[in-house]
Amino acid sequence: MLIEVKKLLFLLPFLLLLSSCDLQETGGSSTYVEPSVDKNGRLRKGYVRKSVSTSKDAVKNQNSSRYYYHTRGKYRKK
């Protein structure tokens, strides 16, 4: 009985560490893309891919935002 409790206390931090490091289960709003090797043998870094909007007005809003930032503010060509 005492040995089983010691084993459990020894394994508990590792189980917590493994469960907290799983980046692919981040609530569904974004996805973690794992590091990989391309066809030329170069390493691609891992990154978080943002979720794609399912709103019917998403494209309209993106174009409106792009127009605003290209015609106003510090990004404006003078």
Chimera marker file (.cmm) of the C-alpha trace (Angstrom):
<marker_set name="trace">
<marker id="1" x="0.000" y="0.000" z="0.000" r="1" g="1" b="0" radius="0.5"/>
<marker id="2" x="2.747" y="2.459" z="0.945" r="1" g="1" b="0" radius="0.5"/>
<marker id="3" x="4.769" y="1.564" z="-2.166" r="1" g="1" b="0" radius="0.5"/>
<marker id="4" x="1.762" y="2.254" z="-4.429" r="1" g="1" b="0" radius="0.5"/>
<marker id="5" x="1.262" y="5.670" z="-2.848" r="1" g="1" b="0" radius="0.5"/>
<marker id="6" x="4.949" y="6.479" z="-3.390" r="1" g="1" b="0" radius="0.5"/>
<marker id="7" x="4.690" y="5.404" z="-7.045" r="1" g="1" b="0" radius="0.5"/>
<marker id="8" x="1.610" y="7.558" z="-7.504" r="1" g="1" b="0" radius="0.5"/>
<marker id="9" x="3.270" y="10.586" z="-5.926" r="1" g="1" b="0" radius="0.5"/>
<marker id="10" x="6.333" y="10.010" z="-8.118" r="1" g="1" b="0" radius="0.5"/>
<marker id="11" x="4.328" y="9.747" z="-11.361" r="1" g="1" b="0" radius="0.5"/>
<marker id="12" x="1.835" y="12.546" z="-10.657" r="1" g="1" b="0" radius="0.5"/>
<marker id="13" x="4.148" y="15.474" z="-11.649" r="1" g="1" b="0" radius="0.5"/>
<marker id="14" x="5.016" y="13.754" z="-14.939" r="1" g="1" b="0" radius="0.5"/>
<marker id="15" x="1.357" y="13.187" z="-15.773" r="1" g="1" b="0" radius="0.5"/>
<marker id="16" x="0.545" y="16.811" z="-15.022" r="1" g="1" b="0" radius="0.5"/>
<marker id="17" x="3.465" y="17.973" z="-17.134" r="1" g="1" b="0" radius="0.5"/>
<marker id="18" x="2.423" y="15.850" z="-20.101" r="1" g="1" b="0" radius="0.5"/>
<marker id="19" x="-1.199" y="16.930" z="-19.914" r="1" g="1" b="0" radius="0.5"/>
<marker id="20" x="-0.289" y="20.635" z="-19.728" r="1" g="1" b="0" radius="0.5"/>
<marker id="21" x="2.138" y="20.517" z="-22.679" r="1" g="1" b="0" radius="0.5"/>
<marker id="22" x="-0.380" y="19.330" z="-25.248" r="1" g="1" b="0" radius="0.5"/>
<marker id="23" x="-0.597" y="22.371" z="-27.524" r="1" g="1" b="0" radius="0.5"/>
<marker id="24" x="-2.866" y="20.765" z="-30.088" r="1" g="1" b="0" radius="0.5"/>
<marker id="25" x="-5.841" y="20.844" z="-27.721" r="1" g="1" b="0" radius="0.5"/>
<marker id="26" x="-6.042" y="24.620" z="-27.197" r="1" g="1" b="0" radius="0.5"/>
<marker id="27" x="-9.793" y="25.117" z="-27.181" r="1" g="1" b="0" radius="0.5"/>
<marker id="28" x="-10.383" y="24.919" z="-30.930" r="1" g="1" b="0" radius="0.5"/>
<marker id="29" x="-9.763" y="28.594" z="-31.621" r="1" g="1" b="0" radius="0.5"/>
<marker id="30" x="-6.295" y="27.984" z="-33.031" r="1" g="1" b="0" radius="0.5"/>
<marker id="31" x="-4.147" y="25.052" z="-34.098" r="1" g="1" b="0" radius="0.5"/>
<marker id="32" x="-0.522" y="24.283" z="-33.323" r="1" g="1" b="0" radius="0.5"/>
<marker id="33" x="1.442" y="23.245" z="-36.408" r="1" g="1" b="0" radius="0.5"/>
<marker id="34" x="4.321" y="21.004" z="-35.374" r="1" g="1" b="0" radius="0.5"/>
<marker id="35" x="7.892" y="21.537" z="-36.606" r="1" g="1" b="0" radius="0.5"/>
<marker id="36" x="8.695" y="19.573" z="-39.744" r="1" g="1" b="0" radius="0.5"/>
<marker id="37" x="11.345" y="19.036" z="-42.399" r="1" g="1" b="0" radius="0.5"/>
<marker id="38" x="10.691" y="20.276" z="-45.939" r="1" g="1" b="0" radius="0.5"/>
<marker id="39" x="11.681" y="18.498" z="-49.151" r="1" g="1" b="0" radius="0.5"/>
<marker id="40" x="15.110" y="20.164" z="-49.146" r="1" g="1" b="0" radius="0.5"/>
<marker id="41" x="15.903" y="18.954" z="-45.631" r="1" g="1" b="0" radius="0.5"/>
<marker id="42" x="15.482" y="22.316" z="-43.912" r="1" g="1" b="0" radius="0.5"/>
<marker id="43" x="13.720" y="22.474" z="-40.564" r="1" g="1" b="0" radius="0.5"/>
<marker id="44" x="10.421" y="24.373" z="-40.437" r="1" g="1" b="0" radius="0.5"/>
<marker id="45" x="9.642" y="25.941" z="-37.064" r="1" g="1" b="0" radius="0.5"/>
<marker id="46" x="6.405" y="25.124" z="-35.289" r="1" g="1" b="0" radius="0.5"/>
<marker id="47" x="3.808" y="27.882" z="-35.033" r="1" g="1" b="0" radius="0.5"/>
<marker id="48" x="0.235" y="28.568" z="-34.007" r="1" g="1" b="0" radius="0.5"/>
<marker id="49" x="-2.195" y="28.921" z="-36.901" r="1" g="1" b="0" radius="0.5"/>
<marker id="50" x="-5.048" y="31.307" z="-36.180" r="1" g="1" b="0" radius="0.5"/>
<marker id="51" x="-8.580" y="30.074" z="-36.750" r="1" g="1" b="0" radius="0.5"/>
<marker id="52" x="-10.457" y="31.054" z="-39.901" r="1" g="1" b="0" radius="0.5"/>
<marker id="53" x="-13.589" y="33.097" z="-39.406" r="1" g="1" b="0" radius="0.5"/>
<marker id="54" x="-16.836" y="31.429" z="-40.436" r="1" g="1" b="0" radius="0.5"/>
<marker id="55" x="-18.725" y="34.715" z="-40.563" r="1" g="1" b="0" radius="0.5"/>
<marker id="56" x="-20.434" y="35.509" z="-43.851" r="1" g="1" b="0" radius="0.5"/>
<marker id="57" x="-19.087" y="39.071" z="-43.622" r="1" g="1" b="0" radius="0.5"/>
<marker id="58" x="-15.479" y="38.029" z="-42.928" r="1" g="1" b="0" radius="0.5"/>
<marker id="59" x="-14.166" y="38.793" z="-46.440" r="1" g="1" b="0" radius="0.5"/>
<marker id="60" x="-15.975" y="42.127" z="-46.517" r="1" g="1" b="0" radius="0.5"/>
<marker id="61" x="-14.483" y="43.069" z="-43.138" r="1" g="1" b="0" radius="0.5"/>
<marker id="62" x="-10.979" y="42.022" z="-44.226" r="1" g="1" b="0" radius="0.5"/>
<marker id="63" x="-11.190" y="44.130" z="-47.381" r="1" g="1" b="0" radius="0.5"/>
<marker id="64" x="-12.534" y="47.088" z="-45.428" r="1" g="1" b="0" radius="0.5"/>
<marker id="65" x="-9.712" y="46.810" z="-42.918" r="1" g="1" b="0" radius="0.5"/>
<marker id="66" x="-7.107" y="46.484" z="-45.672" r="1" g="1" b="0" radius="0.5"/>
<marker id="67" x="-8.481" y="49.597" z="-47.410" r="1" g="1" b="0" radius="0.5"/>
<marker id="68" x="-8.454" y="51.582" z="-44.159" r="1" g="1" b="0" radius="0.5"/>
<marker id="69" x="-4.869" y="50.761" z="-43.239" r="1" g="1" b="0" radius="0.5"/>
<marker id="70" x="-3.546" y="51.314" z="-46.765" r="1" g="1" b="0" radius="0.5"/>
<marker id="71" x="-5.174" y="54.726" z="-47.138" r="1" g="1" b="0" radius="0.5"/>
<marker id="72" x="-4.871" y="56.172" z="-43.619" r="1" g="1" b="0" radius="0.5"/>
<marker id="73" x="-2.490" y="56.408" z="-40.716" r="1" g="1" b="0" radius="0.5"/>
<marker id="74" x="1.227" y="55.744" z="-40.603" r="1" g="1" b="0" radius="0.5"/>
<marker id="75" x="1.126" y="53.169" z="-43.413" r="1" g="1" b="0" radius="0.5"/>
<marker id="76" x="-0.171" y="55.682" z="-45.915" r="1" g="1" b="0" radius="0.5"/>
<marker id="77" x="2.060" y="56.295" z="-48.952" r="1" g="1" b="0" radius="0.5"/>
<marker id="78" x="2.913" y="59.984" z="-49.258" r="1" g="1" b="0" radius="0.5"/>
<link id1="1" id2="2" r="1" g="1" b="0" radius="0.2"/>
<link id1="2" id2="3" r="1" g="1" b="0" radius="0.2"/>
<link id1="3" id2="4" r="1" g="1" b="0" radius="0.2"/>
<link id1="4" id2="5" r="1" g="1" b="0" radius="0.2"/>
<link id1="5" id2="6" r="1" g="1" b="0" radius="0.2"/>
<link id1="6" id2="7" r="1" g="1" b="0" radius="0.2"/>
<link id1="7" id2="8" r="1" g="1" b="0" radius="0.2"/>
<link id1="8" id2="9" r="1" g="1" b="0" radius="0.2"/>
<link id1="9" id2="10" r="1" g="1" b="0" radius="0.2"/>
<link id1="10" id2="11" r="1" g="1" b="0" radius="0.2"/>
<link id1="11" id2="12" r="1" g="1" b="0" radius="0.2"/>
<link id1="12" id2="13" r="1" g="1" b="0" radius="0.2"/>
<link id1="13" id2="14" r="1" g="1" b="0" radius="0.2"/>
<link id1="14" id2="15" r="1" g="1" b="0" radius="0.2"/>
<link id1="15" id2="16" r="1" g="1" b="0" radius="0.2"/>
<link id1="16" id2="17" r="1" g="1" b="0" radius="0.2"/>
<link id1="17" id2="18" r="1" g="1" b="0" radius="0.2"/>
<link id1="18" id2="19" r="1" g="1" b="0" radius="0.2"/>
<link id1="19" id2="20" r="1" g="1" b="0" radius="0.2"/>
<link id1="20" id2="21" r="1" g="1" b="0" radius="0.2"/>
<link id1="21" id2="22" r="1" g="1" b="0" radius="0.2"/>
<link id1="22" id2="23" r="1" g="1" b="0" radius="0.2"/>
<link id1="23" id2="24" r="1" g="1" b="0" radius="0.2"/>
<link id1="24" id2="25" r="1" g="1" b="0" radius="0.2"/>
<link id1="25" id2="26" r="1" g="1" b="0" radius="0.2"/>
<link id1="26" id2="27" r="1" g="1" b="0" radius="0.2"/>
<link id1="27" id2="28" r="1" g="1" b="0" radius="0.2"/>
<link id1="28" id2="29" r="1" g="1" b="0" radius="0.2"/>
<link id1="29" id2="30" r="1" g="1" b="0" radius="0.2"/>
<link id1="30" id2="31" r="1" g="1" b="0" radius="0.2"/>
<link id1="31" id2="32" r="1" g="1" b="0" radius="0.2"/>
<link id1="32" id2="33" r="1" g="1" b="0" radius="0.2"/>
<link id1="33" id2="34" r="1" g="1" b="0" radius="0.2"/>
<link id1="34" id2="35" r="1" g="1" b="0" radius="0.2"/>
<link id1="35" id2="36" r="1" g="1" b="0" radius="0.2"/>
<link id1="36" id2="37" r="1" g="1" b="0" radius="0.2"/>
<link id1="37" id2="38" r="1" g="1" b="0" radius="0.2"/>
<link id1="38" id2="39" r="1" g="1" b="0" radius="0.2"/>
<link id1="39" id2="40" r="1" g="1" b="0" radius="0.2"/>
<link id1="40" id2="41" r="1" g="1" b="0" radius="0.2"/>
<link id1="41" id2="42" r="1" g="1" b="0" radius="0.2"/>
<link id1="42" id2="43" r="1" g="1" b="0" radius="0.2"/>
<link id1="43" id2="44" r="1" g="1" b="0" radius="0.2"/>
<link id1="44" id2="45" r="1" g="1" b="0" radius="0.2"/>
<link id1="45" id2="46" r="1" g="1" b="0" radius="0.2"/>
<link id1="46" id2="47" r="1" g="1" b="0" radius="0.2"/>
<link id1="47" id2="48" r="1" g="1" b="0" radius="0.2"/>
<link id1="48" id2="49" r="1" g="1" b="0" radius="0.2"/>
<link id1="49" id2="50" r="1" g="1" b="0" radius="0.2"/>
<link id1="50" id2="51" r="1" g="1" b="0" radius="0.2"/>
<link id1="51" id2="52" r="1" g="1" b="0" radius="0.2"/>
<link id1="52" id2="53" r="1" g="1" b="0" radius="0.2"/>
<link id1="53" id2="54" r="1" g="1" b="0" radius="0.2"/>
<link id1="54" id2="55" r="1" g="1" b="0" radius="0.2"/>
<link id1="55" id2="56" r="1" g="1" b="0" radius="0.2"/>
<link id1="56" id2="57" r="1" g="1" b="0" radius="0.2"/>
<link id1="57" id2="58" r="1" g="1" b="0" radius="0.2"/>
<link id1="58" id2="59" r="1" g="1" b="0" radius="0.2"/>
<link id1="59" id2="60" r="1" g="1" b="0" radius="0.2"/>
<link id1="60" id2="61" r="1" g="1" b="0" radius="0.2"/>
<link id1="61" id2="62" r="1" g="1" b="0" radius="0.2"/>
<link id1="62" id2="63" r="1" g="1" b="0" radius="0.2"/>
<link id1="63" id2="64" r="1" g="1" b="0" radius="0.2"/>
<link id1="64" id2="65" r="1" g="1" b="0" radius="0.2"/>
<link id1="65" id2="66" r="1" g="1" b="0" radius="0.2"/>
<link id1="66" id2="67" r="1" g="1" b="0" radius="0.2"/>
<link id1="67" id2="68" r="1" g="1" b="0" radius="0.2"/>
<link id1="68" id2="69" r="1" g="1" b="0" radius="0.2"/>
<link id1="69" id2="70" r="1" g="1" b="0" radius="0.2"/>
<link id1="70" id2="71" r="1" g="1" b="0" radius="0.2"/>
<link id1="71" id2="72" r="1" g="1" b="0" radius="0.2"/>
<link id1="72" id2="73" r="1" g="1" b="0" radius="0.2"/>
<link id1="73" id2="74" r="1" g="1" b="0" radius="0.2"/>
<link id1="74" id2="75" r="1" g="1" b="0" radius="0.2"/>
<link id1="75" id2="76" r="1" g="1" b="0" radius="0.2"/>
<link id1="76" id2="77" r="1" g="1" b="0" radius="0.2"/>
<link id1="77" id2="78" r="1" g="1" b="0" radius="0.2"/>
</marker_set>
